Amino acid sequence: MTVKIICGKTGFYKNGAVTTGFRFLHVLNRYRRDKFERTRRSILGESDISVNPHRTMVAPHVTLTVLALVAGVTLAQREGLDLRLNKEVESPGAYDHFGHMTCRAVGNAVELDSVTIFQVKVTGQTIALLTVSRESPQSEGRHDGVSVKGTLERNTALLVLDGTDAAGGDSSYILCEAAFTTPSGKKERAIATAWPQQPQTAAPGQASSDNTQALEAAEQRLADLTQQFQTLNLSYQELLTSKKAEQEEQKKILDRLTKLEEEASSPAPTQAPCDCDNITRQLENLDSRLTQLESEESLEEEPTVCERGMNTLTSKPYVTINEESMGRKISCDAQTDGGGWIVIQRHSSGDVDFYRTWTEYRNGFGDVTGDFWLGNEAISQLTNQHYYELRVDLTSKDGDSYASYDAFRVATEYENYRLTVGKYSGSVGESSNRGMTYHDGSAFSTYDKDNDRLGSVNCAQVCHGAWWYKDCGTVNINGVWGASGSTGMSWNNGRRFPVTFSEMKIRRIS
């Protein structure tokens, strides 16, 4: 038998919490009514105890599939997790064989922390058979004739259970629990359960006792889940109350601002002279508080990953993200061509000197909110882990233009950060011996480390910058801002022209 539970989109953080609760309690009451009928049939020797395959339980924000043979109960909390518990009986109809069971968890949009498989006996005793986690990704063990082994690799966990002991499968059921972290950083859990194969023939008295105990254990589990639901519903109500209070405070501030502005602009002739200084201070204080509230609300929606399509998540042109893998903050272009561009260079004024040493260009300099160079080492690490494309935005006296390249890579420091660029497209114009294409295959040079192809000349000194110089041409956007001639910021698309703004950015290719 296959029980498939497809959970709806209405959840605890929207107006569907109460609806979800009613559905859950309805299933619980219907389950209790079934208990009497199950027990009666067992006493009469009718051992055909099954679960209506059309019954479903709706839980918020989850898509979950449970595979079982006779009966199953499941609960999960988040979308983005695929949790499957599958039981295959090696000897169909055997009362004393636990069979072969697998639990598989895949974190599609969440990060798995650990997966544990439990044996739950009708006495209420719960035995943790095995746990795999990010800290211990491989494990195996054995308990009372039940052997388990499991792995957790690449955000996918697989736990395999083999029960060969006659005492293992007739009075217990299996529960698989996945602990995971959502994209927002919240810790969640999801479970799936399955009962072992019921006997085809059994003594009426024994069937009645075992089934009653199993039903009581399942009913206790449902009671525990009801308590969890009530706790989550209470948290949801507290969240609603807090949000409502914040909205009421904003409304009061706006009403007060409107009233004060009317008083300041249109004082009644019969009233005393207006205390304008006092009103001005109140306006400033209220405006500051309103700005603070709006800022706090916007911070909650700030994207945390620089990726294509983020222009639908924010209206900001740039977002500063703390990139833990690099140990630094990055500037992310969130709008251009769908967004998701990591900015590696910005040169828009003369406030930051780009005539720097090899070490400074290796480590990076400047501020990501202004003019800066991200650092050759960071750029090399990024482009050697995944495939990236490059875009260079330029501003000159003729207006804005750009150049795009479908591949971009910077080699290691051992190779002097050698440059690789792909096929060009864009509006600035380029040929095989112009633009970035001309510098393809060149090593990086600074005034204190000459790696260009002109042995007697250091192009970094001649151009007063640092770049993947070949023979002192044709791109020099790390040159002197506002200067003319060979030392100034410039681009060459067939003719050399000065630029007043440049921004290099890279985006990961799926």
C-alpha positions as CSV (number, residue, x, y, z in Angstrom):
1,M,0.0,0.0,0.0
2,T,1.2,3.5,-0.8
3,V,0.1,6.5,1.3
4,K,1.0,9.7,-0.5
5,I,0.5,13.0,1.4
6,I,0.7,16.2,-0.7
7,C,0.6,19.2,1.7
8,G,-1.1,22.5,0.8
9,K,0.5,25.9,0.6
10,T,-1.5,27.5,3.5
11,G,0.6,27.4,6.7
12,F,1.2,28.7,10.1
13,Y,2.6,32.0,8.9
14,K,-0.5,33.0,6.9
15,N,-4.2,32.8,7.5
16,G,-4.4,29.0,7.2
17,A,-3.1,28.0,10.6
18,V,-6.6,27.5,12.1
19,T,-7.7,25.6,8.9
20,T,-4.7,23.3,9.3
21,G,-5.6,22.7,12.9
22,F,-9.2,21.8,12.2
23,R,-8.0,19.3,9.5
24,F,-5.6,17.7,11.9
25,L,-8.1,17.4,14.8
26,H,-10.6,16.0,12.3
27,V,-8.2,13.2,11.4
28,L,-7.5,12.6,15.1
29,N,-11.2,12.2,16.0
30,R,-11.8,10.0,12.9
31,Y,-8.8,7.8,14.0
32,R,-10.3,7.4,17.5
33,R,-13.7,6.3,16.0
34,D,-11.8,3.7,14.0
35,K,-10.2,2.2,17.1
36,F,-13.5,0.6,18.3
37,E,-14.1,-1.0,15.0
38,R,-10.6,-2.3,14.7
39,T,-10.7,-3.8,18.2
40,R,-14.1,-5.4,17.5
41,R,-12.9,-7.0,14.3
42,S,-9.8,-8.4,16.0
43,I,-11.8,-10.0,18.8
44,L,-14.1,-11.7,16.2
45,G,-11.0,-13.0,14.4
46,E,-11.2,-10.6,11.5
47,S,-7.5,-9.8,10.9
48,D,-7.9,-7.6,7.8
49,I,-6.9,-4.4,9.5
50,S,-6.0,-1.7,7.0
51,V,-5.9,2.1,6.4
52,N,-8.2,3.9,4.0
53,P,-5.8,4.8,1.2
54,H,-7.9,7.9,0.4
55,R,-7.3,9.6,3.7
56,T,-4.8,12.4,3.8
57,M,-3.4,14.7,6.4
58,V,-2.5,18.3,5.4
59,A,0.5,20.0,6.9
60,P,1.8,23.4,6.0
61,H,4.6,24.2,3.5
62,V,5.6,20.5,2.9
63,T,5.6,18.1,0.1
64,L,6.1,14.6,1.7
65,T,5.7,11.1,0.4
66,V,5.4,8.1,2.9
67,L,5.6,4.5,1.6
68,A,4.2,1.9,4.0
69,L,2.5,-1.5,3.8
70,V,-0.2,-1.5,6.4
71,A,-0.5,1.8,8.3
72,G,1.5,5.1,8.6
73,V,1.4,8.5,10.3
74,T,3.5,11.4,9.2
75,L,4.2,15.0,10.2
76,A,6.6,17.6,8.6
77,Q,7.1,21.3,8.9
78,R,8.7,22.8,5.8
79,E,8.7,22.8,2.0
80,G,11.9,21.8,0.2
81,L,12.4,18.4,2.0
82,D,11.7,15.0,0.4
83,L,11.5,12.3,3.1
84,R,10.6,8.8,2.1
85,L,10.3,5.7,4.3
86,N,9.9,2.4,2.4
87,K,9.4,-1.1,3.7
88,E,9.8,-4.2,1.7
89,V,8.9,-7.5,3.4
90,E,11.3,-10.2,2.3
91,S,9.0,-13.1,3.3
92,P,5.4,-11.9,2.6
93,G,3.0,-13.1,5.3
94,A,5.7,-14.1,7.7
95,Y,4.8,-13.0,11.2
96,D,8.3,-13.2,12.6
97,H,10.3,-11.2,10.0
98,F,10.9,-7.5,10.2
99,G,12.0,-7.3,6.5
100,H,14.0,-4.6,4.7
101,M,13.3,-0.9,5.2
102,T,15.0,2.2,3.8
103,C,14.7,5.9,4.9
104,R,15.8,8.4,2.3
105,A,15.8,12.2,2.9
106,V,16.8,14.8,0.2
107,G,17.2,18.5,1.1
108,N,16.0,20.2,-2.1
109,A,15.8,23.7,-0.7
110,V,16.9,23.0,2.9
111,E,20.2,21.8,4.5
112,L,20.0,18.5,6.3
113,D,21.6,18.5,9.8
114,S,20.9,14.9,10.8
115,V,18.6,11.9,10.1
116,T,17.7,9.3,12.8
117,I,15.8,6.1,12.6
118,F,13.8,4.9,15.7
119,Q,12.1,1.7,16.7
120,V,9.0,2.5,18.7
121,K,7.5,-0.4,20.7
122,V,3.8,-0.6,21.7
123,T,5.0,-0.3,25.4
124,G,6.0,3.2,24.5
125,Q,9.7,2.5,24.6
126,T,11.6,4.4,21.8
127,I,15.0,3.1,20.7
128,A,17.3,5.3,18.5
129,L,18.8,2.7,16.2
130,L,21.1,5.0,14.2
131,T,21.9,8.6,13.4
132,V,23.9,10.1,10.6
133,S,24.8,13.8,10.6
134,R,27.1,16.4,9.0
135,E,29.6,15.7,11.8
136,S,29.2,11.9,11.5
137,P,28.1,11.2,7.8
138,Q,28.6,7.4,8.0
139,S,27.5,5.0,10.7
140,E,26.2,1.5,11.3
141,G,25.0,-0.5,14.2
142,R,22.9,-3.4,15.5
143,H,20.2,-3.7,18.2
144,D,18.1,-6.7,19.2
145,G,18.6,-8.4,15.9
146,V,18.0,-5.2,13.8
147,S,21.0,-4.0,11.8
148,V,21.2,-0.5,10.4
149,K,23.7,1.4,8.3
150,G,23.5,4.9,6.8
151,T,25.2,7.8,5.0
152,L,24.7,11.5,4.7
153,E,26.4,12.9,1.6
154,R,25.7,16.0,-0.6
155,N,22.5,16.9,1.4
156,T,21.1,13.4,0.8
157,A,20.7,10.8,3.6
158,L,20.1,7.0,3.1
159,L,19.5,4.7,6.1
160,V,19.0,1.0,5.5
161,L,17.4,-1.3,8.1
162,D,17.4,-5.1,8.1
163,G,15.4,-6.9,10.8
164,T,16.2,-10.6,11.1
165,D,15.1,-11.2,14.8
166,A,11.7,-12.8,15.3
167,A,11.1,-10.5,18.3
168,G,11.7,-7.3,16.3
169,G,8.8,-6.8,14.0
170,D,5.6,-8.0,15.6
171,S,5.2,-5.3,18.3
172,S,6.7,-2.1,17.0
173,Y,6.9,0.4,14.2
174,I,9.6,2.4,12.6
175,L,10.0,6.2,12.7
176,C,12.4,8.2,10.5
177,E,13.1,11.8,11.7
178,A,15.0,14.4,9.6
179,A,16.4,17.6,11.3
180,F,17.2,20.4,8.8
181,T,17.9,24.1,8.5
182,T,15.7,26.3,6.3
183,P,17.1,29.0,4.0
184,S,16.2,31.5,6.6
185,G,18.3,29.7,9.2
186,K,15.4,28.2,11.2
187,K,15.8,24.7,12.7
188,E,13.0,22.3,11.7
189,R,12.1,18.6,11.9
190,A,10.1,16.2,9.8
191,I,9.1,12.6,10.5
192,A,7.7,9.6,8.6
193,T,6.6,6.3,10.1
194,A,5.5,2.9,9.0
195,W,4.2,-0.2,10.8
196,P,5.7,-3.6,10.1
197,Q,3.8,-6.3,8.1
198,Q,0.8,-7.5,10.1
199,P,0.4,-11.4,10.2
200,Q,-1.9,-13.1,7.8
201,T,-3.1,-15.4,10.5
202,A,-2.9,-15.0,14.3
203,A,-4.8,-16.1,17.3
204,P,-7.8,-13.8,18.0
205,G,-6.7,-13.1,21.6
206,Q,-3.2,-12.3,20.5
207,A,-4.4,-10.1,17.6
208,S,-6.7,-8.1,19.9
209,S,-4.0,-7.5,22.4
210,D,-1.3,-6.5,19.9
211,N,-3.6,-4.3,17.9
212,T,-5.0,-2.6,20.9
213,Q,-1.4,-1.8,22.2
214,A,-0.4,-0.6,18.8
215,L,-3.4,1.6,18.5
216,E,-2.9,3.0,22.0
217,A,0.8,3.8,21.1
218,A,-0.3,5.5,17.9
219,E,-3.0,7.5,19.7
220,Q,-0.4,8.7,22.2
221,R,1.8,9.8,19.3
222,L,-1.1,11.7,17.8
223,A,-1.7,13.4,21.1
224,D,1.9,14.5,21.2
225,L,1.6,15.9,17.7
226,T,-1.6,17.7,18.8
227,Q,0.4,19.4,21.6
228,Q,3.1,20.4,19.1
229,F,0.4,21.9,16.8
230,Q,-1.1,23.9,19.7
231,T,2.4,25.2,20.6
232,L,3.0,26.3,17.0
233,N,-0.4,27.9,16.8
234,L,0.3,29.9,20.0
235,S,3.6,31.1,18.4
236,Y,1.6,32.1,15.3
237,Q,-0.9,34.1,17.3
238,E,1.9,35.9,19.2
239,L,3.5,36.7,15.8
240,L,0.2,38.2,14.6
241,T,-0.2,40.2,17.7
242,S,3.3,41.6,17.4
243,K,2.9,42.5,13.7
244,K,-0.5,44.1,14.4
245,A,1.0,46.3,17.2
246,E,3.8,47.4,14.9
247,Q,1.3,48.4,12.2
248,E,-0.8,50.3,14.7
249,E,2.3,52.2,15.9
250,Q,3.2,53.1,12.3
251,K,-0.4,54.4,11.8
252,K,-0.3,56.5,14.9
253,I,3.0,58.1,13.8
254,L,1.7,58.9,10.4
255,D,-1.5,60.4,11.9
256,R,0.5,62.5,14.3
257,L,2.8,63.7,11.5
258,T,-0.2,64.7,9.4
259,K,-1.7,66.6,12.3
260,L,1.5,68.4,13.2
261,E,2.1,69.4,9.5
262,E,-1.4,70.9,9.4
263,E,-0.9,72.8,12.6
264,A,2.4,74.2,11.4
265,S,1.2,75.2,8.0
266,S,-2.2,76.6,8.9
267,P,-2.4,78.1,12.4
268,A,-5.7,79.6,13.4
269,P,-5.6,83.4,13.7
270,T,-7.2,83.3,17.2
271,Q,-4.7,80.9,18.6
272,A,-1.5,81.7,20.5
273,P,1.7,81.9,18.4
274,C,2.9,78.5,17.1
275,D,5.9,77.0,18.9
276,C,7.5,76.1,15.6
277,D,10.8,74.9,17.2
278,N,9.0,72.3,19.4
279,I,6.9,71.1,16.5
280,T,9.9,70.8,14.3
281,R,11.7,68.7,16.9
282,Q,8.6,66.4,17.2
283,L,8.4,66.0,13.5
284,E,12.1,65.1,13.3
285,N,11.8,62.5,16.1
286,L,8.7,60.9,14.6
287,D,10.2,60.9,11.1
288,S,13.3,59.2,12.6
289,R,11.3,56.6,14.3
290,L,9.2,55.9,11.2
291,T,12.5,55.5,9.2
292,Q,13.8,53.1,11.8
293,L,10.6,51.0,11.6
294,E,10.7,50.9,7.8
295,S,14.4,50.0,7.9
296,E,13.8,47.1,10.3
297,E,11.0,45.8,8.1
298,S,13.2,46.0,5.0
299,L,16.1,44.2,6.8
300,E,13.8,41.2,7.3
301,E,13.4,40.9,3.5
302,E,17.1,41.5,2.6
303,P,18.4,38.7,0.3
304,T,21.2,36.6,1.7
305,V,22.4,35.0,-1.5
306,C,23.7,36.7,-4.7
307,E,22.1,34.7,-7.5
308,R,20.3,35.2,-10.8
309,G,16.6,36.2,-10.4
310,M,17.0,38.1,-7.2
311,N,15.6,41.2,-8.9
312,T,12.2,39.8,-8.1
313,L,13.1,39.7,-4.3
314,T,14.3,43.3,-3.9
315,S,14.1,46.7,-5.6
316,K,17.6,47.8,-4.4
317,P,20.2,48.2,-7.1
318,Y,22.9,46.8,-4.9
319,V,22.8,44.5,-1.8
320,T,25.7,44.0,0.6
321,I,26.0,40.3,1.6
322,N,28.2,38.7,4.2
323,E,29.8,35.8,2.2
324,E,30.9,33.3,4.9
325,S,32.8,31.1,2.4
326,M,35.1,34.0,1.5
327,G,35.2,35.5,5.0
328,R,34.2,39.0,3.7
329,K,31.4,41.2,2.6
330,I,30.5,41.4,-1.1
331,S,28.6,43.9,-3.2
332,C,25.9,42.2,-5.3
333,D,24.3,43.9,-8.3
334,A,20.6,42.8,-7.8
335,Q,19.0,44.3,-10.9
336,T,21.2,44.2,-14.0
337,D,20.0,41.5,-16.4
338,G,18.1,39.6,-13.7
339,G,20.7,40.4,-11.0
340,G,23.0,38.0,-9.1
341,W,26.3,39.7,-10.1
342,I,29.2,39.7,-7.6
343,V,31.0,43.0,-8.2
344,I,34.8,42.5,-8.3
345,Q,35.9,46.0,-9.3
346,R,34.4,49.5,-9.2
347,H,36.3,52.7,-10.2
348,S,34.1,55.8,-10.2
349,S,36.3,58.6,-8.8
350,G,39.7,59.5,-7.6
351,D,39.0,58.8,-4.0
352,V,40.7,55.4,-4.0
353,D,44.3,55.0,-5.5
354,F,44.5,52.0,-7.8
355,Y,48.3,52.2,-8.3
356,R,49.0,49.5,-5.7
357,T,51.4,46.6,-5.0
358,W,51.1,42.9,-5.9
359,T,50.2,42.1,-2.3
360,E,47.4,44.7,-2.1
361,Y,45.9,43.5,-5.4
362,R,46.1,39.9,-4.1
363,N,44.3,40.7,-0.8
364,G,42.0,43.4,-2.2
365,F,41.4,47.1,-1.1
366,G,38.8,49.8,-0.9
367,D,35.2,49.5,0.4
368,V,32.5,47.4,-1.4
369,T,30.0,50.3,-1.0
370,G,32.4,52.6,-2.9
371,D,35.4,52.1,-5.2
372,F,37.4,48.8,-4.6
373,W,39.2,45.8,-5.9
374,L,37.8,42.5,-4.5
375,G,41.2,40.7,-4.5
376,N,42.9,38.4,-7.0
377,E,42.9,35.5,-4.5
378,A,39.2,35.8,-3.8
379,I,38.4,36.1,-7.5
380,S,40.6,33.0,-8.2
381,Q,38.9,30.9,-5.6
382,L,35.4,31.8,-6.9
383,T,36.2,31.2,-10.5
384,N,38.0,27.9,-9.9
385,Q,35.1,26.4,-7.9
386,H,32.3,27.1,-10.4
387,Y,31.8,28.5,-13.9
388,Y,31.3,32.2,-14.2
389,E,30.5,34.8,-16.8
390,L,31.9,38.4,-16.8
391,R,30.2,41.8,-17.5
392,V,32.0,45.1,-17.6
393,D,29.9,48.3,-17.4
394,L,31.5,51.5,-18.7
395,T,30.6,55.2,-18.8
396,S,32.3,57.7,-21.2
397,K,31.5,61.0,-22.8
398,D,29.5,59.0,-25.3
399,G,27.2,57.5,-22.7
400,D,26.9,54.1,-21.1
401,S,28.0,50.8,-22.7
402,Y,28.9,47.3,-21.6
403,A,30.9,44.2,-22.6
404,S,29.9,40.6,-21.7
405,Y,32.0,37.4,-21.9
406,D,30.4,34.0,-21.5
407,A,33.4,32.6,-19.6
408,F,35.7,34.1,-17.0
409,R,38.5,32.5,-14.9
410,V,41.5,33.7,-13.0
411,A,44.2,31.1,-12.3
412,T,46.1,30.7,-9.0
413,E,48.9,32.9,-7.7
414,Y,51.4,30.2,-8.7
415,E,50.3,31.0,-12.3
416,N,50.4,34.8,-11.6
417,Y,46.6,34.9,-11.7
418,R,46.5,34.3,-15.5
419,L,43.3,35.4,-17.2
420,T,40.8,33.4,-19.3
421,V,37.8,35.1,-21.0
422,G,35.2,33.6,-23.4
423,K,33.1,34.9,-26.3
424,Y,32.3,38.6,-26.4
425,S,28.8,40.2,-26.6
426,G,27.7,43.7,-25.7
427,S,27.4,47.3,-26.9
428,V,30.9,48.7,-26.5
429,G,32.2,46.9,-29.6
430,E,35.2,44.6,-29.8
431,S,37.4,42.6,-32.1
432,S,40.0,39.8,-31.6
433,N,42.8,42.3,-30.9
434,R,40.8,44.8,-28.8
435,G,39.0,44.9,-25.4
436,M,39.3,42.0,-22.9
437,T,39.7,39.5,-25.6
438,Y,43.1,41.0,-26.4
439,H,44.2,40.2,-22.8
440,D,43.1,36.5,-22.8
441,G,45.9,34.3,-21.5
442,S,47.9,37.1,-20.0
443,A,49.3,37.1,-16.4
444,F,48.6,39.9,-13.9
445,S,51.1,42.7,-13.4
446,T,51.7,45.4,-10.8
447,Y,54.4,48.1,-10.6
448,D,56.4,45.9,-8.2
449,K,55.9,42.6,-10.1
450,D,56.2,42.7,-14.0
451,N,54.6,39.7,-15.8
452,D,53.8,41.3,-19.1
453,R,55.3,40.2,-22.4
454,L,57.6,43.2,-22.9
455,G,60.8,42.2,-21.1
456,S,62.4,45.7,-21.0
457,V,59.2,47.6,-20.1
458,N,56.9,47.3,-17.1
459,C,53.4,48.2,-18.5
460,A,52.0,48.7,-15.0
461,Q,54.5,51.5,-14.5
462,V,53.8,52.9,-18.0
463,C,50.0,52.8,-17.6
464,H,50.1,53.7,-13.9
465,G,47.8,50.9,-12.9
466,A,47.6,47.1,-12.6
467,W,46.1,44.7,-15.1
468,W,46.5,41.6,-17.2
469,Y,48.8,43.6,-19.5
470,K,50.1,42.0,-22.7
471,D,52.1,44.8,-24.3
472,C,50.6,47.8,-22.4
473,G,47.2,47.7,-24.2
474,T,44.3,47.8,-24.7
475,V,42.2,48.0,-21.4
476,N,43.4,50.2,-18.5
477,I,40.4,50.7,-16.3
478,N,42.6,50.5,-13.2
479,G,44.5,53.5,-14.4
480,V,44.3,57.1,-13.0
481,W,40.8,58.4,-12.8
482,G,40.4,61.7,-14.7
483,A,43.8,61.5,-16.3
484,S,44.5,61.5,-20.1
485,G,46.9,59.6,-22.2
486,S,48.4,56.2,-21.4
487,T,48.0,56.6,-17.6
488,G,44.3,57.4,-17.6
489,M,41.3,55.0,-17.3
490,S,40.6,53.8,-20.8
491,W,39.1,51.1,-23.1
492,N,40.0,50.3,-26.7
493,N,37.4,48.9,-29.1
494,G,39.3,49.9,-32.2
495,R,40.1,53.3,-30.8
496,R,41.2,54.2,-27.3
497,F,38.7,56.3,-25.4
498,P,38.7,57.6,-21.8
499,V,36.1,56.3,-19.3
500,T,34.9,57.9,-16.1
501,F,33.2,54.8,-14.6
502,S,33.9,51.1,-14.7
503,E,32.4,48.1,-12.9
504,M,33.5,44.5,-13.3
505,K,31.1,41.9,-12.1
506,I,30.8,38.1,-12.4
507,R,27.8,35.7,-12.2
508,R,27.7,32.0,-11.6
509,I,26.6,29.9,-14.6
510,S,24.1,27.2,-13.6
